[in-house]
Amino acid sequence: MNQYQFETVVRHTIARLPDWARNALENIEVLVTEEADEDLDPDGQTLLGLYIGVPLPERGVDYAGELPDVIYIFRRPHLALDLPPDELRDEIARTLIHEIAHFFGIDDDHLDEIGWG
């Protein structure tokens, strides 16, 4: 899957989100990059995606004028899974939704409990 095809899956996933979720994604940037660099991945683990920012529930009344939060979706680690095309598209969507959940304040433990870890 080339870069354009990968980004298309990400855009289509965002477009299919419920209106309330899509509308809440203001001041957030979704970026597709090849892989995490050392600044984003200091532990050296393979990341499929990463949310960087202040989750919605942690924002106080003084939260204003901030730079956008960022969701990174990493292309090469997804391709390294060597999945059939349909399963790869599903995994990209799953990763994006997982990172969006972090934006909404849902942590990894809860995501594991509900089967989205």
C-alpha positions as CSV (number, residue, x, y, z in Angstrom):
1,M,0.0,0.0,0.0
2,N,1.5,3.3,-1.1
3,Q,1.4,6.5,0.9
4,Y,-1.6,7.9,-1.0
5,Q,-3.6,4.7,-0.5
6,F,-2.7,4.6,3.2
7,E,-3.7,8.3,3.8
8,T,-7.0,7.6,1.9
9,V,-7.8,4.8,4.5
10,V,-7.1,7.3,7.3
11,R,-9.3,10.0,5.7
12,H,-12.1,7.5,5.1
13,T,-11.9,6.3,8.7
14,I,-12.3,9.9,9.9
15,A,-15.2,10.5,7.5
16,R,-17.0,7.4,8.9
17,L,-16.8,8.5,12.5
18,P,-20.1,9.6,14.1
19,D,-20.8,13.3,13.8
20,W,-20.2,14.0,17.5
21,A,-16.7,12.4,17.4
22,R,-15.7,14.0,14.1
23,N,-16.9,17.4,15.4
24,A,-14.9,17.0,18.6
25,L,-11.7,16.6,16.6
26,E,-11.0,20.3,16.3
27,N,-7.5,21.6,17.0
28,I,-6.1,18.1,16.4
29,E,-3.8,17.1,13.5
30,V,-3.7,13.6,12.1
31,L,-0.4,12.9,10.4
32,V,0.7,9.8,8.5
33,T,4.5,9.3,8.7
34,E,6.7,6.4,7.7
35,E,7.6,5.4,11.3
36,A,8.2,6.8,14.7
37,D,11.5,8.6,15.2
38,E,13.5,8.4,18.5
39,D,11.9,11.6,19.8
40,L,8.4,10.0,19.6
41,D,9.5,6.4,20.5
42,P,12.3,6.6,23.1
43,D,11.6,3.0,24.3
44,G,12.3,1.6,20.9
45,Q,9.1,-0.3,20.7
46,T,7.2,-0.7,17.4
47,L,4.4,1.8,17.4
48,L,1.5,1.8,15.0
49,G,0.2,5.1,16.2
50,L,0.7,7.7,18.9
51,Y,-1.4,10.5,20.4
52,I,0.4,13.6,21.7
53,G,-1.5,16.3,23.4
54,V,-3.8,17.1,26.3
55,P,-6.8,14.7,26.4
56,L,-10.2,16.5,26.5
57,P,-11.0,15.5,30.1
58,E,-7.7,17.0,31.4
59,R,-8.3,20.4,29.8
60,G,-9.2,23.2,32.2
61,V,-10.8,26.5,31.7
62,D,-7.4,28.1,31.0
63,Y,-6.8,25.7,28.0
64,A,-6.8,28.1,25.0
65,G,-4.5,29.2,22.3
66,E,-2.6,25.9,22.3
67,L,-0.9,24.3,19.4
68,P,-3.0,21.4,17.9
69,D,-2.7,17.9,19.4
70,V,-1.3,15.4,17.0
71,I,-2.2,11.8,16.2
72,Y,0.6,10.0,14.3
73,I,-0.2,7.0,12.2
74,F,2.9,5.1,11.2
75,R,2.8,3.5,7.8
76,R,5.9,1.1,7.8
77,P,5.0,-0.7,11.0
78,H,1.5,-1.3,9.6
79,L,3.0,-2.7,6.3
80,A,5.4,-4.9,8.3
81,L,2.3,-6.7,9.8
82,D,2.1,-8.3,6.3
83,L,-1.7,-8.4,6.4
84,P,-4.0,-9.0,3.4
85,P,-5.3,-5.6,2.1
86,D,-8.7,-5.8,3.8
87,E,-7.2,-6.7,7.1
88,L,-4.6,-3.9,6.7
89,R,-7.3,-1.3,6.2
90,D,-9.1,-2.6,9.3
91,E,-5.9,-2.4,11.3
92,I,-5.2,1.2,10.1
93,A,-8.7,2.2,11.1
94,R,-8.3,0.4,14.5
95,T,-5.1,2.2,15.2
96,L,-6.6,5.6,14.3
97,I,-9.7,4.9,16.5
98,H,-7.4,3.8,19.3
99,E,-5.5,7.1,19.2
100,I,-8.7,9.1,19.0
101,A,-9.8,7.3,22.1
102,H,-6.7,8.7,23.9
103,F,-7.7,12.2,22.8
104,F,-11.1,11.5,24.5
105,G,-9.2,10.5,27.7
106,I,-9.6,6.7,27.4
107,D,-6.4,5.0,28.6
108,D,-4.8,1.8,27.4
109,D,-6.0,-0.2,30.4
110,H,-9.7,0.6,29.6
111,L,-9.1,0.0,25.8
112,D,-7.7,-3.4,26.7
113,E,-10.8,-4.1,28.8
114,I,-13.1,-3.3,25.9
115,G,-11.0,-5.2,23.3
116,W,-9.4,-2.1,21.6
117,G,-6.0,-2.4,23.2
